[in-house]
Amino acid sequence: MCLTVARRERRGSRMRTTPAHRSVRRLLAPAVSVMLVATLAGPLPAAGSGSASGPEDPPVTDTSSGTPATVTLVTGDRVTLTPSAGEPEVMFDPAPGSEPSGFSVYRDGADVHVVPDDVASLVPEVLDPALFNITTLVEMGYDDQHSDALPLIVRSAGSVNTFADNTGLFRAGEQLESITGAAVELDKENAADLGAALAEISEPRPMAAADALGGVDKIWLDSKVEVAALDGYLDQIEAPAAWDSGLDGSGVTVAVLDTGVDDAHPGLEGQVRAHANFTGAESAADIHGHGTHVASLVAGTGAGADGARQGVAPSATLLSAKVLDDDGAGQASWVIAGMEWAVDQGADVVNLSLGGPASDVDDPVVESLEALAEQTGTLFVAAAGNDGGFGETYFTINTPGSAASALTVGAVTETEATWMYSGNGPTLGSYRLKPEITAPGVEILGARAGARDSDLYVPMTGTSMATPIVAGAAALLMQQRPESSWQEIKAQLVTTAETYEYQTSWSHGNGRLDLNRAVHENLRADLATLDFGYLRFGDNTPRRQKLTLTNDGAEPVAVDLVGELSTSRGVPAADGAFDVSPATLTVPASGSATTTVTLHPELLSAGPWDGGVSVRSGETTLLRLPIGVFSEEERYDLEVQLLDRNGEPYDPATGLGLPNADPTIQAVNAETGLMRRLYPDENGYASARVDPGSYSVFTRIVSPSDDGGRETLTIAGTTGLEVRSDISYVIDAREAQRLEPPTIQGQPTEARDFAGILYATHSDDQRGYFEAVFVDAEMVADGQVFITPTEPVETGRFDAVFRWRLGSTGRGNSANPDIFDLVLDAPRFSDPLSRTLTQREVNDMARVEAKHHPIRADGEHVNGLGFGFSGIGISFMSWMPADVPSETDMFMTAGPDVSWRHCLGVLKDTYFEICDDFHTYERRERTQFQVGAALRPAPEVSRHSSVALNAEIGVGTSGRVGQLNDDLVESSQITLFKDGQLIDSQDTYAGHFPVPDEAGRFRLKHDLTLRDDFMRSQRARTVWTFDSEPAGDPFGGGLTIPPLLILDYDADLDELAHAFARRPLHLDLRARHLAGVEVPERIESMRLWWSVDDGETWREAPARRTGEATFRATLLPVSALQSGASVSLRAVATDTAGNEVDQTVLGIIPVR
């Protein structure tokens, strides 16, 4: 048995070779105009992204003149930028046929960026950020007025040196073997197709991109660059001032842990002393390119660019440890091994332009870094990561940048603005002040791996670029002060950084690297930061840190120490919240002086606080130490002890590998709906700081039998645990009761297949958390499942829901069926857990008779039954092997809170299933259905907007429809007419048609041929004629659902869905509108014709109305229904508005 969470997938509109995944950009959307606003963009990975040089300058649009400029993005979306006296106006026009997925607009200095939401996660790992810099695209002449194509650089996945376009989207140019790619052009008319493919990429990894893009795993803008003056970022950090002092990194060794380094690059020849490979890649060579770029920022010579591209420490010695594979990914063990190798090789500085999501506790890489820093005196410089976003994005520092000893680096732009995606502190779980410093990290030119004579340098963006700039700066200071420790070097770089008022300690540390001050400032501090970490609620003990200043100059220095502390909103701390004493020091020549910084927690409200202590001489700030502190909101210690069914402390490892074992404890606050997960140790003990509230606390305990028998599963815990102070609670599995199946009064039964146990806690505003446990019915029968009864809750809501399938085992009430499908809910785990259903309750259930017929010859069929409970708000599907043909008679729980779904699937080469929608049954409802008989085409989805009309056609039966894919179809063609004029004809079952923004009379024709292993209905033609008018604003929910009619055919057939020879064949016909039609019209008429010679000749069978939308017809004479024949049907139905469906299905009902 397989259990999955049911979900409704978005549908696409093109024939695809991969049926399991459809494009989300192939639905409808018009343009939308907005004023420039900043919205949250998705988090980005830690590696930088590049864009290469391009051809000569085309004409450039002047964006300052107020003239609108329109740019077609690589996704096919169009952006019009209109400068104005205030903020620029941006109009976003989604690609024709794309879904309104949203977009983010943000401004970096004078540059406006627009990123569609459905590709935001691909930036920068797969898509170059420059592709969405509207200002730059216009300035380069890539706007629609000056260019009908976008120049790009694409990289091929793997190690092939020659790019081959497998997508048909690109116009190939020069091969770039050094990056296994090519310069290409994308015609803007093809951009929407590329956007659809990009939206299908399942994860922001190059390998996932390669699967969706025909082997392309990275796309850059082929930008224009000028190789002339010294790179701006070097002036920005005041590097020339350090070089003029004779510093170049000589005698200092810097290890680059990355994708390898191409030391044959002209700018890196002779710079690398040793290489090592710790990955699964074949060699230490840099196939990816990231490591070579990073290394050149540390110690590149700038060869081939008249020195303009030189690194910060051009005479430093490099070590290359390949810890990321050729796809730019690695494992923690590779990084640890690389760090150990680097310090063994004598590295003074280790550059870590890499990272991954941090956890609540220090991971092995952080622990290794801390140990190596302490043991060897090596300085580790690490990237903050690219998981930040617009606004306050706390806790987005990557590991190993979260390490206390690491010098963690964020990224800024050339205008000193925060790079939007630079990671922000504090660190997750440890609340450390990170990053400590920033450096330029946007469009930084560095060495291109594999380049030898031309295109030597390429721009990349990210904290990966900022990190080696700081590592190179550290090398200069180590050359200047060889006796200094790594802590002193770190402190000097941080405390002399350039600080800006609008930046916070959580985003910038002390500010942007300033080498002029770092090299020439004689005063130095023994600390890099004043990090007070996490202040527990209720602990008002003053926190103190001693700060020692040392004067390397020949004259004493008198300084004032001035502190500031405020919230992220700029609200200053209360007077007396912290103080510096003494606040005035005279630091003697070649001597030191000490002061104490004291923090008073009782004067700080909850939340993050930051600021700094400035060391001033007169009006000049000599040094500044950033301050960071996180004051806890009202929280208390929740301690939980777990005991198994033998009364012993429960070791969660006992249940590892066993079904339904969960080694965690879920604590859900019924007042807020928020869940906190606790992780017990080997003694069953766990603790956490939690908000005050009334909690449901549950876990699952797998207990070994004390007599060598089978283990037991216990769902143990409580509801209504009041946490208003520190509290301890014991979860004792011995208090649980054995779970028994419910029983039916007067009817012997047993549990079949599985039992579902769902329990949920919700707050009054419907926020909450639920757990679902599914166990084999055999475990229940053997007495292996236990649950702790609970009391009714007074706060929020608790739901205990059981899903049972019971089968009759003996003589009972003759009116009862063989199967009882139950969903039983209660506001607590009752005592006893299960109950007996009375005959009256049974009679209130819905009785459902289901027939399942085979769909494809020799296919493996499965039966799907889904259920949902409104109190929890999620539905589940269970799948069991099905012996078809079959008939099932079952009683099912009825009522408005329980929904059901019935499916029949078949696997043969590819998977196909026919399902109805989740629906409820009325009490005492009696219904029957059959699945697999009388297959006919029907629309799954259709939408009409101001720019397009689309329709996706499936195949189904009896109110059900199944999604087609290319492996099921021999041919499928959809043709659309509007007001008698042909719009388009497409070889697909998911048509997308651009149409004018106006009402019209449409005719949609669909011709379908299924594969020959379909046992019925292999050929069909359906023509829909309908009136439709596009809605106004699709972003306001204005998509129109056209009034397409669907036909259902039902008949009394045998188990193989065959009619009986020489007997009257009674057909029940039903016409209905596509779900969601705003005001369905009444069905006006129905006509039916039938044939037994594949449509060569037809007989009409009068259709008699039996209901508002139902009709009955009888096929006569019976002499025409000979064994071996096959009935074809043609039906025409109309509604009172004149909408019509005319459907012909050949071979829909074979005759036995």
N, C-alpha and C positions, 0 to 999 in steps of 0.2 A: 504494500500500500504506500502511495506517495501523497503527502499533504503539502499544499502550497497555499500562500495567501492569494486570494483572488484579486485581480486588478483589471481595470479597463485600459487597454493599450490604445494609444493614439494611432490613427490610421494614416497611411500615406496615399499616394495617388499615381504611382508609376509601377510598371512591371519591374520586379527586381529578382535577382538570382538568389538572394538570401531571404526566404520568406519569413523568417522569425523576427525581422527588425524592419520597421518602416520609418520613412522620413517624417520628422515632426515639423519640417518647414513647408510641407506640401498642403497646407490648408490656407484659408483665405484671410487677407488683411489689407485694408487701405492705408493711406498715409495718415500720419498724425503730426501735428506741429506743436512744439513746446518751446518755451524759453529755456535757456541754458540753466540746468540745475545739476547738482551733484547727487548721484544715487549710488547705493552700495553695489560694488562689483564683486564678482566671485573671487575666492582665494586662489592664489597662483603658486606653482611649485618653485623650488629654490634655484634652479639653474637659470642662467641668463639666456637671452635670445638675440639673434643677430640679424643684420640686414646688410647686404653687400653693396659695393659700388655699382653705378649704372652708367648709361651712355651720356652724351653731351646734353646740355641744358636745352629743354624745349621752351617755348614761350611760357611765361609765368603769370598767373593771375594775381593781381594786387588785392590782397585781402583787407587792406586798410581803407580802400576807396568806398566801401559800403556796397559794392556790387556783389550780388549773391553768386556763390560758386557751388556747383553741385558735383559731388564725388560719388561714384559707384564703388562700394566696398568690395572686397574679395568675396563676400557672402552674397553679393547681388543686391543688398540693401543700398538705398541711395540716401545720401545726407546732403542737405543744402545748408550752407553756412552763410549767414548774412550779417556782416559787421554792423554795429550800431554804436551810438554814443555811450550806452550803458553796456550791459552784457550782450554778447553776440546772440543772435537768434539761430536756433538749430531746428531744421525740419527733418524728421526721420521718415523715410518712405520705404516700408518693408519690401523685400524682393517679391515680384509677382508670384502669387500662390503660396507665400510663406505664412506660417501661423504667427499671430501677434505675441511673440515670446517676450517682448520687452527689450530694453536697452539701457545702457548706462552712459551718462555724459559727465565728463569731468574736465577740469582745466588745469594745465600745468604751465604756469607763467602765461605766455601769450598763446600757447597751443591748446586747441580744443580736441579732445579725444571722444569718439563715440564707439562703444563696443556693444554689439547685439548680445543679449543675455544667453542665447543658446549656443554661443561659441566662446563665451567669456572664460570658461574653465580651460580652454586650449591655449590661452595667452599666459606666458610666453613659450610654453614647452613645445607647442606645435605651430602656433601662429605668432609671427613677429608683431610686437606692439605697434611698430611703425605703420602697420597696415591699417590702423584705426586712428592715426594722428591726422585729423582732417586738415589742420593748418599746414602741416608739412606736405601732405599730398597735393594740396593746391599750390603751394610755393614751388614744388618740383615740377609743376605742369602736368600732374596726373589727374587733374579734374576732367569732367566730361566734355568741357568746351575744347580742351586741347589734346585729349587722348581718348581713343576708343578701346584701349587695352591697358592692362596693368602689368608693368614689368616685374617679374618675380624671380626669385631663386628658389628652386625646390631641391630637396635632398632625397635620394633613394634610400630605402631601408636596406640594412645588411651591408655587405662589403663590396658590392659591385661598383666598378669605376665608371660605368656608362649609364646615364639616365635613359630610361625608356618610359614614355608616357603610355600607361595602361588605362588611362581614364578617358582619353579623347578630348580633354578639356583644354589642354595647353598647346601653344605653338612653340615648338622647341627651338632653342638658339644654341649658343656655344656650350659645349660640354665642360663641366668643371670637375675633373676627375679627382681633384684633391679633396672634395667634399662629397664625392659620389653623387653628384647632382648636375644641374644644368641651369643656365639662364633661360627663362621661358617667358612667354607673354600669355596672359589670360584675356581673351576677348571679353569685354564687359557683358556682352549678350549671353555668355556662358557662365557668368559669375553666380547666378542663382542656382545652377546645377551644382557648382562647387559648394555653395552654401548648404544645399540639401545634404550633400555627402558629409560635410563637416559636422552638421547637426547630429549625424548618426554615430559619431565616434563615442564609444562607450566610456572611455576614461582618458584623461589628459596625458597620455603616454605616446611617444613616437610609434611604438609597435602597434598600438590600437589604431593610430592614424593610418599606418601603412595598410592595415586590413581594409579600411574604408575608402582609401584614396588610391588604390591600385599600386601600392608600393611606395608612395610618397609619404615620408614621415615628418617633414618639416617644411614650412613655407615662410620665406622672408620677403620683404619688399626689396626690390633691387634699387636701393636708394642711391642718390647722387652724393658723393663725398668729395671733399677737397683735401688733397694731401699737400699742405703748404706750411703754414705756421705751426708752432708748437701746439699740441693738443690743449684745448681750453681747460680740461680738468686738471692738468698739471699746474697751470697758472692758478687755478681755483684753490688748490691746496697749498700754494706757495712753495712748490718743489724747487724752482730755480734758486730761491733764497738758501735752501739747504745745500744745493750743488755748489753755489758760489762760496760756501764755507768749506769746500773741499771734500764734501761727503758724497760718496757714490755707492756705498754698500760693500766696499772692499773688505775682505776678511770675514764676512758674515755669510752663513749658509742658510738658505730658505728652502724648505721642502714643500712641494706642491702636491697635495693629495687630491687627485682628480681623475680625468679620463686618460691620462698620459700626457706627454709633451713631445711635440715634433721638433727635435733639436737640429734638424736639417733646415729648418726655416731660416732665411737670412738673418732675421732679427734675434735668433736664439742659438746660432752656431757658436759652439765653444762655451755656452753658458751652463749646460747641464753636466754635472759630474757623474751621476749614476741614475740608473732606472731600475724599477722593480715592478712586477705585475702580481697583484693579489686577487685578480678577478678570474672568471672563467674564460676570458677572451684569450685568443691564441698568442698574442704578444703584448708587449708594453707600449706599442705604438698608439698614437692618438688618432683613432678613426673618427671619433665623435667631433672633436674640435674645441670642446670647452676648455680642457686643460691647457692646451697650447695658448689660447687667448689669455687665460688667467696668468700663466707663467710669464708671458710677455709684459704684463702690467707690473709684475714684480721686478723683473731684471732683463727685459728685452733691450736690445741695443738701438732699435729704431732703424736698422739697416733697410735700405730700399725706400725710406721716407725722409731722407736727410736728417735723421735723428728725431724727427717730430713725433714718432711713435715709441720713443724709448720708455722703458719702465722707470719706476720711481727710484730703484736702486740698481742701475745698469751694470755695476761691477760686482754684485753679489753672486755667490755660487748657488746654483739650483740643484735640487734633488727632485726626481719625479717618481712618485709612488702611484701606480694605477690602481685605484680602489673603486672606480666606477667603470662599468663595462662599455662596450661600443654603442650601447643604447643610452648611456648616461645614467644607468641605475646600478646600485650596489647593495651589499649586505653589511650589517653592522660589524660582522667579524672581519670583513675585508678592510674596513676603516681602522679598526683596532690594530690589525696586523700592520697596516701601513704606518700608523702612528708609532708603533713600536720599532719598526724598521727605520723610520726617519730619525728618531732620537739615537738609535744605535749608530747611525751614520754621522752623528754629530750636528744635527740640525739645530740652529739657534732659534729659528722661527718655523712654525708649521702653518701653512695656509690651508684652510678648510672651506672652500667655496662649494659646499654641499650641505645637505640637511634633509631631515625628515620630520614628521609630526612628533612633537614632544609629548611625553606622558606625565601623569601626576607625580611620578617618582623618577629619579635619575636613572637613565637606562645604562646598559653596559658601555656604550661609547663615551658617555659623560663620565662614568666612573673611571674608565681607562685614562681619559684625558686628565682628570684630576690627579690620579696617581702618577702619571708620567711628568706632569708639570712639577709636582712636589719632589719627585726623585731626581729629575734631570735638569731642572731650571730652564726648560724650553718654554717659549711663549707660543701659545696656540691662538691663532687669529681665525675666527669663525664667522660665517655669514649669519645674519639674523633670519634669513629666509624670506620668501616672497609670498607669504600667506596673509599679509595685511590687506587693508582695503580703505575705502574712504571713511573718514570719521574715526570714532573711538573703536579700535579693533584690538582690545587687550588680549593677552595670552596667545599671540601668534608668532612667538619666537620658536624657531626650529631647533631640534637637537642636531649637532652638539653645541650650537650657539647658546643653549640654555645652561651650559656649565658655568659654575661660579668663576673658575680660573680663566676661562676663555675671554679674550678681548673680542667682543661681539660687535659686528659692524652692520649698520643700516645704510640705506642708499638715499641720496638726494639728487636733484636735478642740477643743471648748470645755473639755474636761478635760485638755488638754495632751498627750493620747495621740497617737501617730503615726496619721495617717489611713492606713488599711491599704494603699491603692493609690498613695501618694505615692512618686515615683521615688527610688531610692537610688543613691549613688555606690559606687565611683569610676566615672568615665566610661569607656565602652567604648574600648579601644585606647590612649587617652591617660592613663588612671588619675588624672584630676584629682579633687581633693576637691570634691564637689558633693553636695547643695546647700550653700550657705553659711549659709542662714537659713531659718526656717519662719515661717508665719503661719496664723491660722485659715482653714480652707478647707472646712468641712463645714456644710451648710445655711446658707449666708450669703445674707441677703436683699439683693437688688439690683433695679434698675429693670427692669420688664418692657417689652420693646419693643412699641410700639403702644398701650400703655395710656394713658388720658387722665384719666379721672375715678374709676375704681375698679379694684381689683386691680392697683395700681400697682407692687407689688413682689413678687418671686418668689424663693424660695430655690434656690440651686444649690450643687453640691458639686464640689470638685476643686482641683488646684493652680492651675487657671485663676483661682480666686477668691482664693487666697492671694497670687498675684502682684501684682494691682493694689493690694492693701493695702500691700505693701512699696513699690510704686512711689509711692503717695501719701505714705508716710513719707519717701521720698527727696526728694519735692518740699518737704516741710516743712523738712528739713535744708538744702536748697539755698536756701530763703528765709532761713533763719537764718544760713547761712554762704555767701554768694554768691561768695566768693573761693575756696572749696574746689573741688578737682578731683573728677571722678567717682570716682577711686580712693579719695580721702579720705572721700567720702560713703559709699561702699560699706563701707569699713573701719569707720566709726563705727557704722553700722547693725549690722554683723555682730558686732563685738567687744563691743557693749553688750547683745546679746540675752540673754534669760533661759535659763540652762542647767539641764537636769535630769539627774540622775545616770544614769537608765536609758536615756538617749538616746545615740546614737553620732554621731560626726562624719559618717559615711556617710549617715545618715538625716536629720539635723537641722542639719548644719553646727555653728554655735555654739549654736543654740537658737532659741526663739521671739522674734520682734520685740518690743522693749520701748522704746516711744517716750519714756517718762519718762527713762530712763537715757540714751538716745541724744541727747536734747535738752539735758540738764542736766549730763552728764559733761564736765568740763574736760580730762581726760586723753584723749589719742587716740593711736592707733597708725598707723604708715604702711602696715601690711599688714592685710588682712582675715583671712587664714589663714596657717598654716605648712604649706604643701603641698609634701611632699617627693617626691610622685609615685611613680614605679616604680623599684625598686632591682633592677638586674640581678644574677642569680646569679653569684657569684664576684668581683663588683666591690665591694670593701670600702673604697673611698675614702670618708672621712668627708664628710658633706653638711652645709653650713653655710648659715644664713640670718641676715642682720643684721636686727634689729628696733629701730626707733627710736620712742621715746615722746615726745610733745610735750605740754607743759602750757600750756593757755590761761588758767590761773588766775593770781591775783595772789600766791599763796604757793607755795613749793617743796613738792613731794610726794615723800615717801620711800616706795618700794614694794619688795616682795619678788616675785620671779618664780618661781612654783612650777609645775612641769610634771608631767603624768601621761601615760602611754602604755600601752596594753593591747591585747590581742586582742579580737575580737568577743565572746569568751566571758568577758571580764573578767580574763584572766590578765595580770598586770603584766609589763612588759618587765624584762629583767635590769638589775641595777645597772650604771650606766655606759653604757646603750644610747643615752641622749641626755642632754645637759646644757645649762644656761643659764649663760652666763658673761659678765659678772658677774651673779649671781643677786639682787643688791640694787642698786638705783639710787635716786639722788636727782635728780628731774627739776626743774630750776629754774623759777621763774615765768617765763612767756613764753619758755621755752627747751626744749631737747630733751636726751635722753640715749639712748645706744645700748648694746644688748647683743647677744650672738651665741648662737643656738640651734644646737647641733651634734648630728648623728645619726651613730651608729656602726653601720653595716649588719651587721658581723660578729656583733653581739650580738642580732640579730633573726632569729627563725625565719621560715620562709616563710608568706606569707598577708597579709591586711589588718591594719593596726594603726591605731588612732586614739586621740585624747586631746586635750590642750590645754595651753596655757601661761596660767596665771592671773596677772594683775597685781593684787596685793593691797596694801591699806594697812591694817595690823592684821588684823582678822578680816573686813574688807570687800573683796569682789572688785570692783575698778573696771572692769577689762577682762578679756576672755578671748579667746585666739586658738585656734581649733580646729586640731588636727594630723591630717594624713592621710598614710599611707605604705603602699605595697603592695610587699612583699618577695617577689621572684620565687622560685618553687620551682626545683629543679635543672633547668636548661634550657641548651641550646647553640644556637649559630648553625648552621643548615643553609643553605648557599648552593648554588644550582642554576643551571647555565648550559645553555641549550638551543641546539643546532645543528641546522639542517635537513639535508635529504638532499644539499644542495650544500656542506655544511660551513660555512655562514654562520650567524652569530647569528640566531636565529629571532625574528621580530617577530610576536607573536600576532595583530596586525591582519591578517596575510596571510590568515588563514582565516575572517575575519568574514563571516558570511552564507552560508558553505558548510556542507553537512550534516556533522555529527559533529565539527566544529571546536570545540575547547574551549580557551579561552585561559588555562587554569589548570593547576597541577600539584597532584596529590593525593599527599600523604605520609601513609601509614597506619602507625601503630605496631603491629606484630604482637604486642607484649607486652600492650598495653592495648586494642587495637581502635579507638583514637581516630584520627580523620583531621584533618589540618591542610591547608588549601588555600593554595597559594602563587600569587601573581600576578606573572608575569614582566613586565618592562618592554619597551620597543621593541627593546632589545638582547638579549632572551632571558634576562635575569638576574632571579633572584628569591631572596629570603632570608626566613627566619623563625626565631623562637626556638621550639624544640621540646623535648619531654621526651626523656630518654635512652631508647634502645630500638633494636630491629631493624626497619627501615622498608622498606615497598614504596613506591617513588616512580615514578609514571607520569604521562605527559601525552600529548596527541594533537597531532601536528605536521602541518600542511598545508604541503607544500613545492611551490613552483612548479617547473615543468619547466625545465631549462636549455636545451632546444631548442625551446621554444614549444609543447610538447605539453600534455597534461592534467596537473593537479596530482596529487600523491599524498598519501595519508593514512597516517601512521605512528603506531602505538601504541608509544611508546618509554619505556624506563625500566628499573628493576631491582627485584629483591627482595633481602632480607637485607642492606640497607645499615645498617651498625652506626654509630649515633650515640652516642658516649661522650665526645665533646669537640667543639669547633667543627670543622666539616667542610665541604668543598666537593666537589660532584659534577657531572659533565658528562653530560647526556643527549644523545647523538649519534645522530641519526636514521639515519646511514650504517651503523650497526651492526645495523640491523633487516633481516630477511629478507622476501622477497616471500611473501605469503599465497596458497597454492594450495588449491583445494577438495580434500577427500579423494577417493580413488578406490575403486572396487569391483573386486575381483579378477575378471577375466574378463568385466567388463561395462563398456562405454564409457558414461560419464555426463558431465553438465555441471551446474553450479550453476544453480538456478532461483530466481527471486523475490528472495531476500535471503540474507545471511549474518549471523548473530548472534554477536557476540564479547563474552563476559562474563568479567570477571576480578575476583577478590575476595580480600581479605586479612582473616583473622579471628584473634583471639587464642584462646588455649586455652579461655576461658570463653565463646566464641561471640559476642563483640562484634566488630564489624568494619564494613567498607565495601566496596561493589562498584561497578563501572562497567559499563555495557552500551552497546555500539556496534552499530548495525545498518546495514549497507551494502548497496547494490544488488549483485546477483550480477554485473552487468555490470562494476562497478568491479573486482571480484576477477578476472574473466576478462581484463580489460585490463591487469592488473598494476599497479593503482593503490593497493593496500593492503599495508602492511608492518607487521611486529611484531618487536620485539626479543626473541630467546630469553632465557630466564632459567634460573637454577640452582634446584635444590630448596631449600626453606627449612628451617632448623633451629629456627626459633621460630614458633609459631602455625601457621596453615594458609593456603596459597595455592591457589586454584582457577582454572584456565583452562578455560572452557567454550565450545564452539563449537556453534552451531545451524545446520545445513545442510539444504537441500532439494535433492536430486540427482534429475535426470531421465535416463532411459535415452536414448542417442542412436544406438544401433546394435545389431546382433545380438549377443547374449551368451547367458547362461544362460537357457534358455526358462522355467525355474521362477521367475525373478525378475520382480517387478512393474515398472511404469513409473516409480514414485516411491519414493525412499528418504528418509524423514524421520529425520534423525540429530541426536542430542545427544551430543557427545563431550567428555569431561572429562579433565583431567590435572592433576597437582600443580604444573605449571609450564608456561610457554610453551616447548614442546619444540623441539629442533633435529634434523630439520626440523619445521616447524609442523604439517604435515598428514601423514597416513599412508594406507596402503591397507588396506581392510577385507578380511579373508580370507573365503572362501566359508563357512567355519564360523561366523564372526562374523555374517555375513549371515543364515545359517540360524537363529541364536539370536534374531534380531529377531522382533517380533510382526508378523503379516500381518493387515492391516485392510482390509476391503472396505466402502466407504461409498457409499450411494445418497442423492442429494439430490433431493427433489421440490419443485416450486413450492408455496408456501403461500397466497399472495394473488395474485389475478389482476392482471396489469400491474404488479406490484411489482418493485423493483430488489433482487435477492438478493445477499447477500455470504456468503462462506464464512470462518468463523473457526477458527483452529487455535491452541490455546494450549499452552505447554510450561513446565515448571518443573524446577528442579534443587534437590534437597534441601540440597546443600552451601551454597547461597546463600540459600535460604529465600524466594524471591519468584518469581512466575510472570508470564509475558508472553502477550499475545494478539496475533496478526497477523490482519489482515482483507484479503481479496482479493475483487474482483468475481467473482461466481459465475454461470456459465451453467447454469441449471437447466432441465430435468432433467440430471443428470450422474451418472456412476459413476467412482469412483476406487479403484484397487488400490494399496496402498502397504505398504512395510516400515517399521516404526517402532522406534526404540530401546526396548528392554524392560529391566526391572529395577526394583528398589525406589527408586532415586535419581532416576528421570526420570518425570515425570507429564505427562499429555496431557489436552487438553480439545477437544471438537469442537462447533462451533456452526453454525447456519444462521440468518441474519438476513434480514429483508425490510423495505425502506423504501418506504412509500406513505402520505403524509400524516403518519404517525407510524411509529416504529421498533418492530419486534417481532423477538425472537430466541428460538430454542430451543437450549438448551445442556445438555450433561451436566456433571457435576462433574469436577474434576481427578482423574485416576486413573492408576494404573500398569498396564502390561501385563506379564504373565509372559513369560519367555523361551520362544520358539517357540509362543506363543499364536496361535491362528487364530480370528478373529472377524469378524463383519460386522454392519452396522447400516444403517438407513435413517432419514432425517430428513424430516419433512414429510408422511409418510403416516399414515393412521389416527389423526388428531388426537383427543385426549380430555382432559377436565379431570382435574387432579390437584392435590393440596395441595402448595404450595410450603413453607409454614411453618405450624406449629400449636403452640401452647403452652397449658398449663393450670397456673394458679397458684391460690393461696388466694383470689384476688379475681376472676379472670376466666378465660375460655377464648377464645382467638382462633384464627382459621384464615384463611389467604390462599390462594386458589385460582388456579392458572394453567392453561395449556393446553400440552400437549406430546405427545411420541410416543417410543416405543422407549427408555424409561428416561430421557427428557429432559423438561424442563418449561420453559416460557417465561412471563415475568411479564406479566400483562395490564395494560392501562391503559384509561382511559375512551374513547379514540378507537378502540379495537378492539371495544368491546362495545356491542351494542344494549340489552341488559338483563342484569342479574345480581342474583340474590337468594339470600341465605343465611339459613336458618332453623335455630334450635337448640332442641331439646327435652331436658329432663332428667327422667328417671324418668316419662316420659309427659306432663310438663307443659311448655307452651310457655314458653321463656325470652324469645325475641325473634325478630323477622324483620327483616332489614336489606337495603336495596337497595344491594348492594355485592358485590365479589368478595374483600373483605378484612374479615371480620366480627370484631367485638370484643364479647364478651358477658359482662357481670358475672354471676358464679355464686356460690353459697354455698361456703364452705370445707368441702367434704365430697365423698366419693366418690359416683359415680352412674353410671347407664346413660344414655348420651347418644345422640341421633339428630341428625345434621347433614345438612340437605338443601340442595342447591345446584342452582338452575335457571339456565341460561346460554343466551343467544342472541348469537352473534357477528355482526359486520357481514357484509353479503351478498357482499363481495368475497373472503371466505374460500372457498376452493375445495372444502372438505369440512367436515363436522362442525359445521355452523352452530348446531345446537340440541342441548342435552344436559341430562340430569338425573342427578345422582348423590346417593345417600343412604348416609351412613356411620353404622353403628350400632356403638357401642364402649363399653367400660367404662374409666373414668379416675378417678384419685385425685390431688388436688393435692399437690404437694411441700410441704415445710415452709418453708424459707427461701430465696426466690429470690436473695437476696444471697449465699448460700452455694452457688450453682449448683443450686438446688432446683426449677427449672421442669420440669414433666413434659411430655414429648412424647406426646400421645395416640396410641394404636395405630391410626391411620388406614391403610387399605389402598389401594394404588395398582394400577391395572390397566394392562397394556401389551398391545397387539394388533399382531402382525406377520403379514405374508402375502407371498406371491410376487406382486408387482404390477408393472405396466409402469412406464415412466419418468415418467408423469404420476400415479402412485399409483392407477391404475385396475385393477380386476379384469378378467380375460379372460372375455368372454361365452361362456356355454354350456360352461364348463369347471369342474371341481371347484375350489372355493376353500378351500384349507387355511389355517386360522388357528392361529397359535401364540400362546397366551395365557400371561401371567405375572402373578402376584399378589405384591406385596411390601409391606412396611410403610414408612411414612415414615421417612426417615433419622433416626437418633438414638433410635429406640424402644429402651428399655433391654434388654428381653428379648423379641425378636420370637417370636411363636408360629408353629408350623408351619402351613402352609396346608392346611386340612382338605378343602375341596371347591371345585369350580368348575362353574357351569352357564352355558350360553350359549343365547340365542335370537336369531333374525335375521328381518329383514323387508325387503321391497322396495317397500312402499307407505307409507313414513314412519310405520311403527308401527301402522297400522290392523290388520294381522294379523301373527301371529308364528309361526315354526316353531322348535322346539328342535333344536339340533345337539349331540349328546352330546360332552362334553369328556373326553378320555382323558388321564390323568396321564402325563407324560413325564419328570418330575423332581420335586424336592421342592416347587417352587413353579411349575412349568410344566405346561401342558396343551396338547393339540391337538384341534381340532374341524374337521370338513369340512362345508361347506354343500351340502346336497343337497335336492331334485334340481337338476341343472344347468339344467334347462329354465326354472327361475325366474330364472336369471341372464341376463337379456336385455340386449342393448346399449341403453344409455341409461338403464337402471335405476340405482338407488343403494341400496346395502346399508346398513341400520341394524342396530345390535347392542345387545343387552342382556345383560350379564354379571353374575353374582352369585358372589362369592367369600367364603369364611369361613375363619377360622383356628380352631385347637383351643380357644381361649379364648372363642369365640363372637362375636368381632368380625367385622363384615360390611361389604362394600361392594356396593351394587346400582347399576349404572351403565347408563344408556341414552343412546346417541349416535346421532342421526339423520343419515343421509347420510354415514357415516364412510368408505365405500369406493364410489366410483362404478364403474359397469361400462362397459367400452369396447365 
